[in-house]
Structures are given as C-alpha cells and as structure tokens.
Amino acid sequence: MTEYYKLKYIITETFYENMLDENDTIGQASGRCLVEFFSELDENNIESVIVISTILARIARHEAKKLKDFLKE
C-alpha cells in the first residue's frame, strides 16, 4: 500500500512542478505527466490505474471541463 501512496505523491508533485515551475497549463502539465510516466502506463497493471486516476483527479480538481478531452481516448 505504501507503493501506491509513493507513486501517487510523485505524480502529483510532477504535475504541480510542471504547472508552477514551468508555467504549464493544466493540459500541458497533464500531458507531460502522461509522457513522464509512460513506462508505468505501458505495463497495463495497477500502476497504470494509479497514474491515470491521479492525473484525471488533478484535472477534475482544477478544470473539470477538460475531462471531456479524455473521452475519446
């Protein structure tokens, strides 16, 4: 269970670093997280679910209307 929280923390930290330090938009920050955590996404396991759910939760928190962009994927 600690691995879950560790990965979730790293993803959340990366998301906000991209937004605040790099002045990325929410879309850019989430896109960069998808790229940075591609290896976890590519495994199609619980880590993939953690990555997607954490990124989508950040988008929903800040700009819920952007979630519709993920419907096609």
mmCIF file of the N, C-alpha and C atoms, coordinates in Angstrom:
data_MODEL
# 
_entry.id   MODEL 
# 
loop_
_atom_site.group_PDB 
_atom_site.id 
_atom_site.type_symbol 
_atom_site.label_atom_id 
_atom_site.label_alt_id 
_atom_site.label_comp_id 
_atom_site.label_asym_id 
_atom_site.label_entity_id 
_atom_site.label_seq_id 
_atom_site.pdbx_PDB_ins_code 
_atom_site.Cartn_x 
_atom_site.Cartn_y 
_atom_site.Cartn_z 
_atom_site.occupancy 
_atom_site.B_iso_or_equiv 
_atom_site.pdbx_formal_charge 
_atom_site.auth_seq_id 
_atom_site.auth_comp_id 
_atom_site.auth_asym_id 
_atom_site.auth_atom_id 
_atom_site.pdbx_PDB_model_num 
ATOM 1   N N  . MET A 1 1  ? 0.815   -1.196 0.000   1.00 0.00 ? 1  MET A N  1 
ATOM 2   C CA . MET A 1 1  ? 0.000   0.000  0.000   1.00 0.00 ? 1  MET A CA 1 
ATOM 3   C C  . MET A 1 1  ? 0.857   1.258  0.000   1.00 0.00 ? 1  MET A C  1 
ATOM 4   N N  . THR A 1 2  ? 2.042   1.188  0.589   1.00 0.00 ? 2  THR A N  1 
ATOM 5   C CA . THR A 1 2  ? 2.904   2.372  0.599   1.00 0.00 ? 2  THR A CA 1 
ATOM 6   C C  . THR A 1 2  ? 3.387   2.718  -0.801  1.00 0.00 ? 2  THR A C  1 
ATOM 7   N N  . GLU A 1 3  ? 3.522   1.711  -1.668  1.00 0.00 ? 3  GLU A N  1 
ATOM 8   C CA . GLU A 1 3  ? 3.923   1.984  -3.053  1.00 0.00 ? 3  GLU A CA 1 
ATOM 9   C C  . GLU A 1 3  ? 2.854   2.814  -3.765  1.00 0.00 ? 3  GLU A C  1 
ATOM 10  N N  . TYR A 1 4  ? 1.602   2.564  -3.444  1.00 0.00 ? 4  TYR A N  1 
ATOM 11  C CA . TYR A 1 4  ? 0.501   3.338  -4.015  1.00 0.00 ? 4  TYR A CA 1 
ATOM 12  C C  . TYR A 1 4  ? 0.674   4.815  -3.678  1.00 0.00 ? 4  TYR A C  1 
ATOM 13  N N  . TYR A 1 5  ? 0.862   5.103  -2.413  1.00 0.00 ? 5  TYR A N  1 
ATOM 14  C CA . TYR A 1 5  ? 0.989   6.493  -1.972  1.00 0.00 ? 5  TYR A CA 1 
ATOM 15  C C  . TYR A 1 5  ? 2.262   7.146  -2.503  1.00 0.00 ? 5  TYR A C  1 
ATOM 16  N N  . LYS A 1 6  ? 3.312   6.378  -2.603  1.00 0.00 ? 6  LYS A N  1 
ATOM 17  C CA . LYS A 1 6  ? 4.572   6.895  -3.124  1.00 0.00 ? 6  LYS A CA 1 
ATOM 18  C C  . LYS A 1 6  ? 4.421   7.318  -4.591  1.00 0.00 ? 6  LYS A C  1 
ATOM 19  N N  . LEU A 1 7  ? 3.825   6.443  -5.393  1.00 0.00 ? 7  LEU A N  1 
ATOM 20  C CA . LEU A 1 7  ? 3.630   6.750  -6.807  1.00 0.00 ? 7  LEU A CA 1 
ATOM 21  C C  . LEU A 1 7  ? 2.659   7.917  -6.974  1.00 0.00 ? 7  LEU A C  1 
ATOM 22  N N  . LYS A 1 8  ? 1.582   7.917  -6.221  1.00 0.00 ? 8  LYS A N  1 
ATOM 23  C CA . LYS A 1 8  ? 0.599   8.995  -6.281  1.00 0.00 ? 8  LYS A CA 1 
ATOM 24  C C  . LYS A 1 8  ? 1.247   10.333 -5.914  1.00 0.00 ? 8  LYS A C  1 
ATOM 25  N N  . TYR A 1 9  ? 2.090   10.331 -4.906  1.00 0.00 ? 9  TYR A N  1 
ATOM 26  C CA . TYR A 1 9  ? 2.792   11.547 -4.495  1.00 0.00 ? 9  TYR A CA 1 
ATOM 27  C C  . TYR A 1 9  ? 3.724   12.046 -5.605  1.00 0.00 ? 9  TYR A C  1 
ATOM 28  N N  . ILE A 1 10 ? 4.476   11.149 -6.209  1.00 0.00 ? 10 ILE A N  1 
ATOM 29  C CA . ILE A 1 10 ? 5.422   11.534 -7.256  1.00 0.00 ? 10 ILE A CA 1 
ATOM 30  C C  . ILE A 1 10 ? 4.686   12.121 -8.464  1.00 0.00 ? 10 ILE A C  1 
ATOM 31  N N  . ILE A 1 11 ? 3.573   11.511 -8.834  1.00 0.00 ? 11 ILE A N  1 
ATOM 32  C CA . ILE A 1 11 ? 2.791   12.019 -9.961  1.00 0.00 ? 11 ILE A CA 1 
ATOM 33  C C  . ILE A 1 11 ? 2.229   13.399 -9.634  1.00 0.00 ? 11 ILE A C  1 
ATOM 34  N N  . THR A 1 12 ? 1.661   13.545 -8.456  1.00 0.00 ? 12 THR A N  1 
ATOM 35  C CA . THR A 1 12 ? 1.087   14.831 -8.045  1.00 0.00 ? 12 THR A CA 1 
ATOM 36  C C  . THR A 1 12 ? 2.165   15.903 -7.980  1.00 0.00 ? 12 THR A C  1 
ATOM 37  N N  . GLU A 1 13 ? 3.303   15.569 -7.427  1.00 0.00 ? 13 GLU A N  1 
ATOM 38  C CA . GLU A 1 13 ? 4.416   16.509 -7.350  1.00 0.00 ? 13 GLU A CA 1 
ATOM 39  C C  . GLU A 1 13 ? 4.863   16.937 -8.752  1.00 0.00 ? 13 GLU A C  1 
ATOM 40  N N  . THR A 1 14 ? 4.986   15.981 -9.653  1.00 0.00 ? 14 THR A N  1 
ATOM 41  C CA . THR A 1 14 ? 5.394   16.277 -11.025 1.00 0.00 ? 14 THR A CA 1 
ATOM 42  C C  . THR A 1 14 ? 4.377   17.190 -11.707 1.00 0.00 ? 14 THR A C  1 
ATOM 43  N N  . PHE A 1 15 ? 3.104   16.909 -11.505 1.00 0.00 ? 15 PHE A N  1 
ATOM 44  C CA . PHE A 1 15 ? 2.040   17.721 -12.094 1.00 0.00 ? 15 PHE A CA 1 
ATOM 45  C C  . PHE A 1 15 ? 2.166   19.180 -11.655 1.00 0.00 ? 15 PHE A C  1 
ATOM 46  N N  . TYR A 1 16 ? 2.294   19.401 -10.354 1.00 0.00 ? 16 TYR A N  1 
ATOM 47  C CA . TYR A 1 16 ? 2.362   20.770 -9.851  1.00 0.00 ? 16 TYR A CA 1 
ATOM 48  C C  . TYR A 1 16 ? 3.697   21.447 -10.160 1.00 0.00 ? 16 TYR A C  1 
ATOM 49  N N  . GLU A 1 17 ? 4.766   20.694 -10.210 1.00 0.00 ? 17 GLU A N  1 
ATOM 50  C CA . GLU A 1 17 ? 6.047   21.281 -10.628 1.00 0.00 ? 17 GLU A CA 1 
ATOM 51  C C  . GLU A 1 17 ? 5.945   21.784 -12.063 1.00 0.00 ? 17 GLU A C  1 
ATOM 52  N N  . ASN A 1 18 ? 5.320   20.995 -12.924 1.00 0.00 ? 18 ASN A N  1 
ATOM 53  C CA . ASN A 1 18 ? 5.141   21.424 -14.311 1.00 0.00 ? 18 ASN A CA 1 
ATOM 54  C C  . ASN A 1 18 ? 4.276   22.676 -14.387 1.00 0.00 ? 18 ASN A C  1 
ATOM 55  N N  . MET A 1 19 ? 3.225   22.730 -13.595 1.00 0.00 ? 19 MET A N  1 
ATOM 56  C CA . MET A 1 19 ? 2.340   23.890 -13.621 1.00 0.00 ? 19 MET A CA 1 
ATOM 57  C C  . MET A 1 19 ? 3.013   25.134 -13.054 1.00 0.00 ? 19 MET A C  1 
ATOM 58  N N  . LEU A 1 20 ? 3.629   24.990 -11.907 1.00 0.00 ? 20 LEU A N  1 
ATOM 59  C CA . LEU A 1 20 ? 4.147   26.154 -11.199 1.00 0.00 ? 20 LEU A CA 1 
ATOM 60  C C  . LEU A 1 20 ? 5.542   26.567 -11.659 1.00 0.00 ? 20 LEU A C  1 
ATOM 61  N N  . ASP A 1 21 ? 6.443   25.617 -11.772 1.00 0.00 ? 21 ASP A N  1 
ATOM 62  C CA . ASP A 1 21 ? 7.820   25.951 -12.138 1.00 0.00 ? 21 ASP A CA 1 
ATOM 63  C C  . ASP A 1 21 ? 7.973   26.235 -13.630 1.00 0.00 ? 21 ASP A C  1 
ATOM 64  N N  . GLU A 1 22 ? 7.240   25.492 -14.437 1.00 0.00 ? 22 GLU A N  1 
ATOM 65  C CA . GLU A 1 22 ? 7.370   25.617 -15.890 1.00 0.00 ? 22 GLU A CA 1 
ATOM 66  C C  . GLU A 1 22 ? 6.266   26.490 -16.494 1.00 0.00 ? 22 GLU A C  1 
ATOM 67  N N  . ASN A 1 23 ? 5.333   26.937 -15.659 1.00 0.00 ? 23 ASN A N  1 
ATOM 68  C CA . ASN A 1 23 ? 4.184   27.739 -16.105 1.00 0.00 ? 23 ASN A CA 1 
ATOM 69  C C  . ASN A 1 23 ? 3.355   27.027 -17.169 1.00 0.00 ? 23 ASN A C  1 
ATOM 70  N N  . ASP A 1 24 ? 3.224   25.722 -17.049 1.00 0.00 ? 24 ASP A N  1 
ATOM 71  C CA . ASP A 1 24 ? 2.394   24.948 -17.969 1.00 0.00 ? 24 ASP A CA 1 
ATOM 72  C C  . ASP A 1 24 ? 0.923   25.145 -17.634 1.00 0.00 ? 24 ASP A C  1 
ATOM 73  N N  . THR A 1 25 ? 0.075   24.978 -18.645 1.00 0.00 ? 25 THR A N  1 
ATOM 74  C CA . THR A 1 25 ? -1.358  24.944 -18.402 1.00 0.00 ? 25 THR A CA 1 
ATOM 75  C C  . THR A 1 25 ? -1.693  23.582 -17.795 1.00 0.00 ? 25 THR A C  1 
ATOM 76  N N  . ILE A 1 26 ? -2.926  23.422 -17.374 1.00 0.00 ? 26 ILE A N  1 
ATOM 77  C CA . ILE A 1 26 ? -3.340  22.137 -16.817 1.00 0.00 ? 26 ILE A CA 1 
ATOM 78  C C  . ILE A 1 26 ? -3.216  21.045 -17.877 1.00 0.00 ? 26 ILE A C  1 
ATOM 79  N N  . GLY A 1 27 ? -3.605  21.352 -19.091 1.00 0.00 ? 27 GLY A N  1 
ATOM 80  C CA . GLY A 1 27 ? -3.484  20.379 -20.182 1.00 0.00 ? 27 GLY A CA 1 
ATOM 81  C C  . GLY A 1 27 ? -2.047  20.005 -20.461 1.00 0.00 ? 27 GLY A C  1 
ATOM 82  N N  . GLN A 1 28 ? -1.170  20.999 -20.468 1.00 0.00 ? 28 GLN A N  1 
ATOM 83  C CA . GLN A 1 28 ? 0.247   20.724 -20.712 1.00 0.00 ? 28 GLN A CA 1 
ATOM 84  C C  . GLN A 1 28 ? 0.851   19.909 -19.573 1.00 0.00 ? 28 GLN A C  1 
ATOM 85  N N  . ALA A 1 29 ? 0.517   20.273 -18.340 1.00 0.00 ? 29 ALA A N  1 
ATOM 86  C CA . ALA A 1 29 ? 1.052   19.551 -17.175 1.00 0.00 ? 29 ALA A CA 1 
ATOM 87  C C  . ALA A 1 29 ? 0.582   18.103 -17.173 1.00 0.00 ? 29 ALA A C  1 
ATOM 88  N N  . SER A 1 30 ? -0.693  17.881 -17.493 1.00 0.00 ? 30 SER A N  1 
ATOM 89  C CA . SER A 1 30 ? -1.190  16.509 -17.514 1.00 0.00 ? 30 SER A CA 1 
ATOM 90  C C  . SER A 1 30 ? -0.567  15.725 -18.669 1.00 0.00 ? 30 SER A C  1 
ATOM 91  N N  . GLY A 1 31 ? -0.399  16.363 -19.810 1.00 0.00 ? 31 GLY A N  1 
ATOM 92  C CA . GLY A 1 31 ? 0.251   15.703 -20.944 1.00 0.00 ? 31 GLY A CA 1 
ATOM 93  C C  . GLY A 1 31 ? 1.686   15.314 -20.639 1.00 0.00 ? 31 GLY A C  1 
ATOM 94  N N  . ARG A 1 32 ? 2.387   16.212 -19.985 1.00 0.00 ? 32 ARG A N  1 
ATOM 95  C CA . ARG A 1 32 ? 3.779   15.897 -19.618 1.00 0.00 ? 32 ARG A CA 1 
ATOM 96  C C  . ARG A 1 32 ? 3.837   14.758 -18.620 1.00 0.00 ? 32 ARG A C  1 
ATOM 97  N N  . CYS A 1 33 ? 2.872   14.696 -17.711 1.00 0.00 ? 33 CYS A N  1 
ATOM 98  C CA . CYS A 1 33 ? 2.837   13.580 -16.754 1.00 0.00 ? 33 CYS A CA 1 
ATOM 99  C C  . CYS A 1 33 ? 2.579   12.258 -17.481 1.00 0.00 ? 33 CYS A C  1 
ATOM 100 N N  . LEU A 1 34 ? 1.692   12.289 -18.463 1.00 0.00 ? 34 LEU A N  1 
ATOM 101 C CA . LEU A 1 34 ? 1.438   11.069 -19.235 1.00 0.00 ? 34 LEU A CA 1 
ATOM 102 C C  . LEU A 1 34 ? 2.702   10.595 -19.937 1.00 0.00 ? 34 LEU A C  1 
ATOM 103 N N  . VAL A 1 35 ? 3.490   11.531 -20.429 1.00 0.00 ? 35 VAL A N  1 
ATOM 104 C CA . VAL A 1 35 ? 4.750   11.173 -21.095 1.00 0.00 ? 35 VAL A CA 1 
ATOM 105 C C  . VAL A 1 35 ? 5.775   10.689 -20.071 1.00 0.00 ? 35 VAL A C  1 
ATOM 106 N N  . GLU A 1 36 ? 5.902   11.414 -18.966 1.00 0.00 ? 36 GLU A N  1 
ATOM 107 C CA . GLU A 1 36 ? 6.911   11.068 -17.957 1.00 0.00 ? 36 GLU A CA 1 
ATOM 108 C C  . GLU A 1 36 ? 6.630   9.727  -17.282 1.00 0.00 ? 36 GLU A C  1 
ATOM 109 N N  . PHE A 1 37 ? 5.361   9.348  -17.200 1.00 0.00 ? 37 PHE A N  1 
ATOM 110 C CA . PHE A 1 37 ? 5.008   8.087  -16.540 1.00 0.00 ? 37 PHE A CA 1 
ATOM 111 C C  . PHE A 1 37 ? 4.529   7.052  -17.552 1.00 0.00 ? 37 PHE A C  1 
ATOM 112 N N  . PHE A 1 38 ? 5.015   7.159  -18.782 1.00 0.00 ? 38 PHE A N  1 
ATOM 113 C CA . PHE A 1 38 ? 4.620   6.234  -19.833 1.00 0.00 ? 38 PHE A CA 1 
ATOM 114 C C  . PHE A 1 38 ? 4.990   4.791  -19.492 1.00 0.00 ? 38 PHE A C  1 
ATOM 115 N N  . SER A 1 39 ? 6.132   4.586  -18.884 1.00 0.00 ? 39 SER A N  1 
ATOM 116 C CA . SER A 1 39 ? 6.549   3.203  -18.571 1.00 0.00 ? 39 SER A CA 1 
ATOM 117 C C  . SER A 1 39 ? 5.558   2.540  -17.618 1.00 0.00 ? 39 SER A C  1 
ATOM 118 N N  . GLU A 1 40 ? 5.023   3.305  -16.661 1.00 0.00 ? 40 GLU A N  1 
ATOM 119 C CA . GLU A 1 40 ? 4.015   2.758  -15.752 1.00 0.00 ? 40 GLU A CA 1 
ATOM 120 C C  . GLU A 1 40 ? 2.702   2.514  -16.491 1.00 0.00 ? 40 GLU A C  1 
ATOM 121 N N  . LEU A 1 41 ? 2.347   3.422  -17.397 1.00 0.00 ? 41 LEU A N  1 
ATOM 122 C CA . LEU A 1 41 ? 1.120   3.264  -18.173 1.00 0.00 ? 41 LEU A CA 1 
ATOM 123 C C  . LEU A 1 41 ? 1.201   2.072  -19.105 1.00 0.00 ? 41 LEU A C  1 
ATOM 124 N N  . ASP A 1 42 ? 2.362   1.832  -19.646 1.00 0.00 ? 42 ASP A N  1 
ATOM 125 C CA . ASP A 1 42 ? 2.560   0.780  -20.639 1.00 0.00 ? 42 ASP A CA 1 
ATOM 126 C C  . ASP A 1 42 ? 2.440   -0.623 -20.049 1.00 0.00 ? 42 ASP A C  1 
ATOM 127 N N  . GLU A 1 43 ? 2.550   -0.738 -18.743 1.00 0.00 ? 43 GLU A N  1 
ATOM 128 C CA . GLU A 1 43 ? 2.508   -2.054 -18.103 1.00 0.00 ? 43 GLU A CA 1 
ATOM 129 C C  . GLU A 1 43 ? 1.094   -2.622 -17.983 1.00 0.00 ? 43 GLU A C  1 
ATOM 130 N N  . ASN A 1 44 ? 0.075   -1.763 -18.120 1.00 0.00 ? 44 ASN A N  1 
ATOM 131 C CA . ASN A 1 44 ? -1.323  -2.203 -18.015 1.00 0.00 ? 44 ASN A CA 1 
ATOM 132 C C  . ASN A 1 44 ? -1.600  -2.991 -16.735 1.00 0.00 ? 44 ASN A C  1 
ATOM 133 N N  . ASN A 1 45 ? -1.219  -2.402 -15.609 1.00 0.00 ? 45 ASN A N  1 
ATOM 134 C CA . ASN A 1 45 ? -1.472  -3.031 -14.322 1.00 0.00 ? 45 ASN A CA 1 
ATOM 135 C C  . ASN A 1 45 ? -1.994  -1.974 -13.350 1.00 0.00 ? 45 ASN A C  1 
ATOM 136 N N  . ILE A 1 46 ? -1.920  -2.241 -12.087 1.00 0.00 ? 46 ILE A N  1 
ATOM 137 C CA . ILE A 1 46 ? -2.456  -1.313 -11.082 1.00 0.00 ? 46 ILE A CA 1 
ATOM 138 C C  . ILE A 1 46 ? -1.717  0.028  -11.122 1.00 0.00 ? 46 ILE A C  1 
ATOM 139 N N  . GLU A 1 47 ? -0.445  0.016  -11.451 1.00 0.00 ? 47 GLU A N  1 
ATOM 140 C CA . GLU A 1 47 ? 0.291   1.276  -11.552 1.00 0.00 ? 47 GLU A CA 1 
ATOM 141 C C  . GLU A 1 47 ? -0.268  2.153  -12.660 1.00 0.00 ? 47 GLU A C  1 
ATOM 142 N N  . SER A 1 48 ? -0.717  1.541  -13.735 1.00 0.00 ? 48 SER A N  1 
ATOM 143 C CA . SER A 1 48 ? -1.344  2.288  -14.827 1.00 0.00 ? 48 SER A CA 1 
ATOM 144 C C  . SER A 1 48 ? -2.604  2.989  -14.338 1.00 0.00 ? 48 SER A C  1 
ATOM 145 N N  . VAL A 1 49 ? -3.385  2.289  -13.547 1.00 0.00 ? 49 VAL A N  1 
ATOM 146 C CA . VAL A 1 49 ? -4.612  2.857  -12.988 1.00 0.00 ? 49 VAL A CA 1 
ATOM 147 C C  . VAL A 1 49 ? -4.280  4.012  -12.055 1.00 0.00 ? 49 VAL A C  1 
ATOM 148 N N  . ILE A 1 50 ? -3.247  3.871  -11.262 1.00 0.00 ? 50 ILE A N  1 
ATOM 149 C CA . ILE A 1 50 ? -2.837  4.935  -10.342 1.00 0.00 ? 50 ILE A CA 1 
ATOM 150 C C  . ILE A 1 50 ? -2.429  6.177  -11.114 1.00 0.00 ? 50 ILE A C  1 
ATOM 151 N N  . VAL A 1 51 ? -1.656  6.002  -12.174 1.00 0.00 ? 51 VAL A N  1 
ATOM 152 C CA . VAL A 1 51 ? -1.201  7.141  -12.979 1.00 0.00 ? 51 VAL A CA 1 
ATOM 153 C C  . VAL A 1 51 ? -2.396  7.864  -13.583 1.00 0.00 ? 51 VAL A C  1 
ATOM 154 N N  . ILE A 1 52 ? -3.255  7.133  -14.268 1.00 0.00 ? 52 ILE A N  1 
ATOM 155 C CA . ILE A 1 52 ? -4.412  7.747  -14.933 1.00 0.00 ? 52 ILE A CA 1 
ATOM 156 C C  . ILE A 1 52 ? -5.337  8.412  -13.919 1.00 0.00 ? 52 ILE A C  1 
ATOM 157 N N  . SER A 1 53 ? -5.650  7.721  -12.841 1.00 0.00 ? 53 SER A N  1 
ATOM 158 C CA . SER A 1 53 ? -6.600  8.282  -11.871 1.00 0.00 ? 53 SER A CA 1 
ATOM 159 C C  . SER A 1 53 ? -6.043  9.517  -11.177 1.00 0.00 ? 53 SER A C  1 
ATOM 160 N N  . THR A 1 54 ? -4.752  9.537  -10.912 1.00 0.00 ? 54 THR A N  1 
ATOM 161 C CA . THR A 1 54 ? -4.145  10.700 -10.264 1.00 0.00 ? 54 THR A CA 1 
ATOM 162 C C  . THR A 1 54 ? -4.147  11.903 -11.195 1.00 0.00 ? 54 THR A C  1 
ATOM 163 N N  . ILE A 1 55 ? -3.793  11.689 -12.446 1.00 0.00 ? 55 ILE A N  1 
ATOM 164 C CA . ILE A 1 55 ? -3.788  12.796 -13.400 1.00 0.00 ? 55 ILE A CA 1 
ATOM 165 C C  . ILE A 1 55 ? -5.204  13.316 -13.634 1.00 0.00 ? 55 ILE A C  1 
ATOM 166 N N  . LEU A 1 56 ? -6.155  12.404 -13.812 1.00 0.00 ? 56 LEU A N  1 
ATOM 167 C CA . LEU A 1 56 ? -7.541  12.832 -14.022 1.00 0.00 ? 56 LEU A CA 1 
ATOM 168 C C  . LEU A 1 56 ? -8.107  13.549 -12.799 1.00 0.00 ? 56 LEU A C  1 
ATOM 169 N N  . ALA A 1 57 ? -7.702  13.132 -11.620 1.00 0.00 ? 57 ALA A N  1 
ATOM 170 C CA . ALA A 1 57 ? -8.150  13.805 -10.394 1.00 0.00 ? 57 ALA A CA 1 
ATOM 171 C C  . ALA A 1 57 ? -7.620  15.237 -10.335 1.00 0.00 ? 57 ALA A C  1 
ATOM 172 N N  . ARG A 1 58 ? -6.381  15.443 -10.770 1.00 0.00 ? 58 ARG A N  1 
ATOM 173 C CA . ARG A 1 58 ? -5.817  16.801 -10.795 1.00 0.00 ? 58 ARG A CA 1 
ATOM 174 C C  . ARG A 1 58 ? -6.559  17.666 -11.807 1.00 0.00 ? 58 ARG A C  1 
ATOM 175 N N  . ILE A 1 59 ? -6.872  17.097 -12.958 1.00 0.00 ? 59 ILE A N  1 
ATOM 176 C CA . ILE A 1 59 ? -7.616  17.848 -13.973 1.00 0.00 ? 59 ILE A CA 1 
ATOM 177 C C  . ILE A 1 59 ? -9.008  18.195 -13.439 1.00 0.00 ? 59 ILE A C  1 
ATOM 178 N N  . ALA A 1 60 ? -9.684  17.217 -12.844 1.00 0.00 ? 60 ALA A N  1 
ATOM 179 C CA . ALA A 1 60 ? -11.024 17.449 -12.299 1.00 0.00 ? 60 ALA A CA 1 
ATOM 180 C C  . ALA A 1 60 ? -11.006 18.504 -11.206 1.00 0.00 ? 60 ALA A C  1 
ATOM 181 N N  . ARG A 1 61 ? -9.962  18.527 -10.444 1.00 0.00 ? 61 ARG A N  1 
ATOM 182 C CA . ARG A 1 61 ? -9.847  19.493 -9.348  1.00 0.00 ? 61 ARG A CA 1 
ATOM 183 C C  . ARG A 1 61 ? -9.744  20.926 -9.865  1.00 0.00 ? 61 ARG A C  1 
ATOM 184 N N  . HIS A 1 62 ? -9.026  21.107 -10.958 1.00 0.00 ? 62 HIS A N  1 
ATOM 185 C CA . HIS A 1 62 ? -8.733  22.455 -11.432 1.00 0.00 ? 62 HIS A CA 1 
ATOM 186 C C  . HIS A 1 62 ? -9.539  22.892 -12.651 1.00 0.00 ? 62 HIS A C  1 
ATOM 187 N N  . GLU A 1 63 ? -9.896  21.954 -13.500 1.00 0.00 ? 63 GLU A N  1 
ATOM 188 C CA . GLU A 1 63 ? -10.571 22.327 -14.744 1.00 0.00 ? 63 GLU A CA 1 
ATOM 189 C C  . GLU A 1 63 ? -11.402 21.150 -15.247 1.00 0.00 ? 63 GLU A C  1 
ATOM 190 N N  . ALA A 1 64 ? -12.497 20.890 -14.572 1.00 0.00 ? 64 ALA A N  1 
ATOM 191 C CA . ALA A 1 64 ? -13.318 19.706 -14.841 1.00 0.00 ? 64 ALA A CA 1 
ATOM 192 C C  . ALA A 1 64 ? -13.798 19.625 -16.288 1.00 0.00 ? 64 ALA A C  1 
ATOM 193 N N  . LYS A 1 65 ? -14.009 20.746 -16.935 1.00 0.00 ? 65 LYS A N  1 
ATOM 194 C CA . LYS A 1 65 ? -14.493 20.728 -18.322 1.00 0.00 ? 65 LYS A CA 1 
ATOM 195 C C  . LYS A 1 65 ? -13.491 20.067 -19.264 1.00 0.00 ? 65 LYS A C  1 
ATOM 196 N N  . LYS A 1 66 ? -12.229 20.040 -18.897 1.00 0.00 ? 66 LYS A N  1 
ATOM 197 C CA . LYS A 1 66 ? -11.192 19.422 -19.729 1.00 0.00 ? 66 LYS A CA 1 
ATOM 198 C C  . LYS A 1 66 ? -11.274 17.894 -19.727 1.00 0.00 ? 66 LYS A C  1 
ATOM 199 N N  . LEU A 1 67 ? -12.002 17.317 -18.792 1.00 0.00 ? 67 LEU A N  1 
ATOM 200 C CA . LEU A 1 67 ? -12.111 15.857 -18.734 1.00 0.00 ? 67 LEU A CA 1 
ATOM 201 C C  . LEU A 1 67 ? -12.744 15.288 -19.999 1.00 0.00 ? 67 LEU A C  1 
ATOM 202 N N  . LYS A 1 68 ? -13.589 16.067 -20.665 1.00 0.00 ? 68 LYS A N  1 
ATOM 203 C CA . LYS A 1 68 ? -14.221 15.585 -21.886 1.00 0.00 ? 68 LYS A CA 1 
ATOM 204 C C  . LYS A 1 68 ? -13.190 15.278 -22.978 1.00 0.00 ? 68 LYS A C  1 
ATOM 205 N N  . ASP A 1 69 ? -12.019 15.899 -22.885 1.00 0.00 ? 69 ASP A N  1 
ATOM 206 C CA . ASP A 1 69 ? -10.959 15.632 -23.856 1.00 0.00 ? 69 ASP A CA 1 
ATOM 207 C C  . ASP A 1 69 ? -10.459 14.191 -23.786 1.00 0.00 ? 69 ASP A C  1 
ATOM 208 N N  . PHE A 1 70 ? -10.677 13.541 -22.653 1.00 0.00 ? 70 PHE A N  1 
ATOM 209 C CA . PHE A 1 70 ? -10.196 12.171 -22.458 1.00 0.00 ? 70 PHE A CA 1 
ATOM 210 C C  . PHE A 1 70 ? -11.225 11.116 -22.859 1.00 0.00 ? 70 PHE A C  1 
ATOM 211 N N  . LEU A 1 71 ? -12.439 11.534 -23.202 1.00 0.00 ? 71 LEU A N  1 
ATOM 212 C CA . LEU A 1 71 ? -13.478 10.571 -23.555 1.00 0.00 ? 71 LEU A CA 1 
ATOM 213 C C  . LEU A 1 71 ? -13.118 9.751  -24.782 1.00 0.00 ? 71 LEU A C  1 
ATOM 214 N N  . LYS A 1 72 ? -12.504 10.357 -25.767 1.00 0.00 ? 72 LYS A N  1 
ATOM 215 C CA . LYS A 1 72 ? -12.170 9.648  -26.994 1.00 0.00 ? 72 LYS A CA 1 
ATOM 216 C C  . LYS A 1 72 ? -11.061 8.648  -26.784 1.00 0.00 ? 72 LYS A C  1 
ATOM 217 N N  . GLU A 1 73 ? -10.199 8.896  -25.823 1.00 0.00 ? 73 GLU A N  1 
ATOM 218 C CA . GLU A 1 73 ? -9.073  8.003  -25.566 1.00 0.00 ? 73 GLU A CA 1 
ATOM 219 C C  . GLU A 1 73 ? -9.521  6.916  -24.631 1.00 0.00 ? 73 GLU A C  1 
# 
